[in-house]
Amino acid sequence: MTAEQRLTTAGILLAALTAVGTLGYVILESAPMFDAFYMTVITISTVGFAEVIDLSTAGRTLSVFLVVLGVGLVFYTATAAVELIIANQPRRRKKALERNIGSLQDHYIVCGFGRVGRNAWSHIVDDQKPVVVIDNDPDRVDAATAAGALAIEGDATHNETLERAGIARAAGLIASVAQDSDNLVIVLTARTASPDLLITARANEGEAEEKLVMAGADRVVAPPKVGGHRLASLVLHRELADFVDLVHAGRMVEFKVEEFVIDGESPLDGVSLRDSQIRGRSGAMVFAVEEPGGGLIVNPDPGLEFTNGSRVVAIGTDDQLRLLRSLVNPA
């Protein structure tokens, strides 16, 4: 029997006992209906108010019967009500989660909250972007929720789960579960549900990279390969690592690449790269420009003039890119 059924049963039994007590006082003591009802209520609840009916032996016997049954029934009803409240807490949390996710627009979906997924979620949150996490492990979902994430327990390979995460309104998705086969299905499902979605996938095996791209992934990252390249770079180019450690007192600085679009309202529209003084004013470095209708110009000439629709690709720290963003579009 569910908590709702127990509470309903308890309520019916309590109402029936009240009706029996009221009729009993009316029949045994010839009491008015309301007085009989009042006596029944104060007897069942054992509140100890003054009696409004002069009870005979039969009436007192009825009162004892009501006290014995009423106290147990009231306690059972209260217990059923508490159980119902506790049982409905997950349902209320789920509805609150659905409301929060339903209000998101241009958010990101991270499938899998293992080591890779957790780091991906952390970086997106640090960039102040909304994220929804999907994992089929209850413990990982609890860990994600404890960390402050909007987390859904479910299988990301299923359409229904991705729809709950708001894939139709999402800006991007990261498939980072442990199995390459699952990531492949996630990519296929996500690409079918949202053809324009930016999808990045994790690949553990080399042969999975090509399959993920064929399935619809825009980018594929192989953590073992990336980690190996990083380790090799630190060994082969130790002077670069020493320089970073020396300048920043051992604190690793992470540079990011970002793309900016010059529109007609931008102060940089019609201004050359040299005159924009981007490097001096923001610290970021422009290493590529894509002109409207043209190709990508890598290491552009300082005399290159920005036009409406130009795409500027720059590298820098978060603060430097933030300053550049304000130069491109002060509004």
N, C-alpha and C positions, 0 to 999 in steps of 0.2 A: 504494500500500500504506500502510495506516495505521500509527501508531506501535505499536499493540497487535499488529498482524500482523507487523511487523518484529521485535519483541521475541520473539514466539512462534516465528517462523522461526529466529531466531538461537539460541534455547534448544534447539530440536529439533536443529539442526546441531551445536551444542556437545555435546549428549548423544550424538548419533550418532558424532562424532569420538572421544569418550571410550570408547564401546563398541568402536569399531574398534581404538583403541590398546590397550585391555585384552585383547581377543582376540588381537591381533598379538603381544603379549609372551607370552601363554600358549602360542601356537602356535610362535613362533620361538624362545623361550628356555625353554619348558617351565616357566614361572614359576607359582607359586600364584596363584589368582584375585585375592586381595586385594593381593598384592605387585604384580601386573600393573596393577591399578587405581591403586594408589598411584603407581607409576612414570608412568602416563599423566597423572595429575593434576599432579604436580610438573613434568612436562615441558611440558604445555600452558600452565601458569601461569608457568613459568620462575622458580620461587621459589629454585632452586639448592640444594635439600636433597640429602643424600647418596643415591646410587643404592643400591637394595636388590637389584638384579639385576646379575650379571656379563654385560655385553652383548657379543654377537658383532657381526660386521660388519652382519649383517642387522638386529639389534636397534638398532644405532646409526643405521642408515639409517631405520628406523621412527621413532626419536627425532627425527631431523632433520625428517622429514615432519610429525610432530606439532607441533614447535616452529613451523615455518613457517606451517602452517594454523591452529594453535591460537592464536598471538599475534594474528593478523588477526581470527579469529573472536571471541576474547575482547574485543578492542577494539570490534568491531562490536556485540556484545551490550551492552557498557557504553554505547555511543553510543545504541543503541535504548532502553535503560532511561532515560537522561537525557532523551531526546526525549519519552518517554511521561510522565515526571514533569512536564516543562514543558507538554505538551499537556493534562494533566489539571488544571493550575492554574486555568484559567477555570471548569472544571466544579466544582472544589472551592469556588471563590469563589461560584459560582451556588448551590450547595447551602447554603453558609453564609448567603447572603443570604436564601434561601427559609426557612431556620430562623429567622432574625431577624425576618422579616416575619410568619412564622407565629405568633410569640409575641406580636405586637402586638394590642392591643384598644383600641377608641375612638381610633384614630389618624386622621391626615388624609392625603389623597392629593392631590398637586399634579401635574397633567398639563401638561407643558411646562416646560423649565428655561431659558427665555429670560430677558430682563430682567424681565418681569412675574412669571414663575414663580419665578425666583431670589429676588426680593424677598419674594414671598409665603412661600416656604419659610423664608427668614431670619426673618421676623416670627413664624412659628409656632414655630420652634426657640427663638427668644428667649423665647417664652412657655412653654418647657419642655414642649412637646407633641410626641409622636412623629409623624414624617412619612415618607411614601414618595413618591419622585419617579418619574415616568414620562416618558420621552422616547425618540423613535425615532432621534435623532442620537447616534451613538457618542461623538462628541467632547463633547457636552453631558452625556452619561451619565458620562464620565470626569471632567468638571469637577465634576459633582455629587458623585461618589464622593470626589474629592480634597477637596471642601469638607466632607466628613463625612456626606453624605446616604446614606440607603438608596435606591439608584437602580436602576430596572429599565429595560432597553433593550427597547422595544416600542411598538406602536401602541395608544394609549389608546382608540381607537375600537372596539377588539376586546374582546369579552367575556373572552377568555382572559387578556389582559393585565391587565384590571381585577381578575380573580379572583386572579391572582398577587400583586397589590398588596393583597389582603385586603379587597376592597370590602364583603363581607358583614359584616365586623367594624368597619368604619370609622365614624367620627363625622361626617366631612365630606369633600367633594371640591371642588377648585378646577380648573376647566377653563380653562387659560390658554395654549393653543397659539396659533400665529400666525393661523391661518385660522378665520374664523367658522363655516364649514361643518363643520370638524372639531370645534369646540367644541359645535356643535349635536348632532352624532352622539354625542359623549362624554356630553353631558347625557342624551340619550335612552337610551343604553346603561346609564349609571349608575343612572338612575331606575328602569329596568326591573329591574336587578339588586338594587337596594336601595330600596324605596319610601319608607322613612323617612329616607333619607340627606339631610343638609344639603348642598345643592349651590350653589356660587357660580361664575358663568361670566364670562368676559371677552368683551366685544363691541367690535369695531373700527368697525363701521358702525352707524349709528343704527337701521336697519331690522332688524338682527339681534337687538336687545334684546328686542323683543316675541316673536320666534320662539323665543329661548332660554327665555323665561318659559313659553311654551306647551309647550315640550319638557319642562319639569319643573324648571327652575332656580329656586331660592328667591330668589336675588339675582343681579342682573346689573350688572357694573361696566364702564363705558366709559372706559378710561384717557385718551383724548384729551379727552373731556368733563370728566372729573374734573380733569385738568391745567389745562384752560382755566378752569374755575371757580376753581381755586386761584390762578392768575395774576391773574384779574380781581379776586378778593377782596383780594389784596395791593395792587393798584392803587387800588381803590375805598375800602379801609379801611386805609390806610397806618398810621394811628395805632395800630391793633391790632397790626400787624406790628412797629412800632417799640417798642411796649410789651413784646412778647415778647422781642425782641432786647435791650432795655435791662435787663429784670429777670433774664434768664438768660444774660447776657454773650454773646449771639450764638448760643447753643446752642438748637436747635429742640427743644421739649418736645412729645411726642406724647401726647395725651389719648385714653383708651379708654373705651368704653361696655361695661358688663357687667351681667348680670342675676343677682340673688341670690334664692333661695327661702327664705322663713321657714318652718321646720317646727316641730313641737311641742316639740322639744328646744332650740330656739334661745333664747338669753337675750332676744332682741328680741320674742318672742311675747307679745302683750298689752301692749307698750310703744308709746307714741306716738312719732311722728317727732321731736317736740320733746324728749321725755325721753330718747330714744336717744342724743342728742348725736352723731349720726353725723358731722356736718360737723366738729365740734371734735375728736373722737377719732381720726378717720381722715384728714380733709382732703377726702374724696370728697363729691360733691354728688348728692343724690337728686333726680332730676327727673321721675320717674314711678313710680307704684305700681299694680299690677294686683291687685285683691282677688279672692278665690276666688268664682267665680260672677258676678263683676261686670266692669265695663269697665276700661279703662286710664285712670287719673287722672293727668293731666299737671300738673306744678307743684303737688304735693299740699299740703294745709293742714297746718301744723305739728301740729295736734291729731289728725291721722289716726292711728289705732291699727293697728299691725301684727297680723295674725292668722295662724294656722296655714294655710299655703298661699299667703300673700301673695307676690307677685313684685315685687322692688324693682329698679328700673333706675337705675344710678348712673354718673356720669362722673368720671374722675380719672386720675392717672398710675398706673403699675404698682404703685408702693409704696403709694399711697393705696388702691387697690382691694384690694391684699393685706391691708392693715389692716382694711378693711371686711369682707373675707371672714372674717377671724378674729373680728370682732364678731358676725357673723351665725351662725357655727358655729365656736366655739373648738376643737372636737375635730378 
